Amino acid sequence: MKVTCVVGSARNCGSTAYLIDAMAEAMTGQGISVRKYCISDMKIQYCLGCKQCYLDGKCVQKDDVAEMVACILDSDYVVMAAPSYWAGVPGQLKTFFDRNTPYGDTNPNRILQKQKEIKGIAIAIRAGTHAEENELILNEISHYYGHLGIQTVKRISICGVDCLNDLLQKHPEAIQEVVQLGQHIGEL
Ligand SMILES: Cc1cc2nc3c(=O)[nH]c(=O)nc-3n(C[C@H](O)[C@H](O)[C@H](O)COP(=O)(O)O)c2cc1C
C-alpha cells in the first residue's frame, strides 16, 4: 500500500507537520510505504492562467508539481493537512491546487489521471475555536480531491491550536486520533 502525505503549511516543523509525522510513523510501523511532501519545501510556481494545458494536458512550467501529482495518482491513500490562513488554505497549497489544472477532470485533454481507486483524508487545524472555519479548509481539500477522482473518506478538524505546544499540551486526543487512523488506514 502506498500513501502520499502533504503538509500544507508554510512551516515544515509546526503543528500540521507534527500531525502528518505522527500519522506517517504509525503507517510505516504497519509496513506501509509513505512519501511525505512539505509544500513549503517544494518549488511550485504560480499558475500563469495560459490554459495551454487545456490543449495538451501539460504545464509549460517545469518545477516540482508534476512529481508530486504523479506520486499522488500512484497512491492508494492521500493525506493532506493544512492550517487555516485567513479562513482558507495557505497560499502555497492553493498555488499547488491551481497548478493541478492539467490533471483535473475539467481538462478536456488531460493525459495523466488516476488508474485505480484512491482514497483521501483531509485534516484542518486552526487557532480559533469555532469548527465552522475548518470546514472551509476541509472543503477546499475535498474539492481538490474530487477533481482528481480521489474519494474523501475522512475529515478531521482541530481547533484552538496556534502553535505546536497548544497541540501537544491541549490536544493529545487529536494526536491519538491521527495515530490510530494511521494504524487502521487500510480499513477506511
Ligand atoms: C498568515 C496566517 C494566517 C492565519 N489565519 C488564521 C485564521 O484565519 N484563522 C485561524 O483560526 N487561525 C489562523 N492562523 C493560525 C494558524 O492556523 C495556526 O497557527 C496553525 O496552528 C498553524 O499551523 P502550523 O504550526 O502548521 O504552521 C493564521 C496563521 C498565519 C501564519
The ligand as a Gaussian input file, in Angstrom:
#p B3LYP/6-31G(d) Opt

LIG

0 1
 C       -0.716000      34.096000       7.877000
 C       -1.540000      33.374000       8.916000
 C       -2.912000      33.479000       8.881000
 C       -3.681000      32.811000       9.819000
 N       -5.044000      32.923000       9.753000
 C       -5.810000      32.242000      10.657000
 C       -7.221000      32.295000      10.583000
 O       -7.814000      32.952000       9.720000
 N       -7.947000      31.581000      11.489000
 C       -7.347000      30.845000      12.484000
 O       -8.045000      30.215000      13.264000
 N       -6.001000      30.756000      12.566000
 C       -5.219000      31.443000      11.678000
 N       -3.850000      31.352000      11.749000
 C       -3.242000      30.489000      12.777000
 C       -2.861000      29.106000      12.234000
 O       -3.963000      28.433000      11.667000
 C       -2.300000      28.280000      13.391000
 O       -1.216000      28.970000      13.984000
 C       -1.860000      26.895000      12.958000
 O       -1.736000      26.077000      14.102000
 C       -0.523000      26.933000      12.253000
 O       -0.140000      25.652000      11.852000
 P        1.421000      25.282000      11.667000
 O        2.003000      25.153000      13.048000
 O        1.415000      24.014000      10.942000
 O        2.065000      26.377000      10.903000
 C       -3.053000      32.022000      10.826000
 C       -1.657000      31.926000      10.840000
 C       -0.899000      32.600000       9.906000
 C        0.621000      32.464000       9.937000

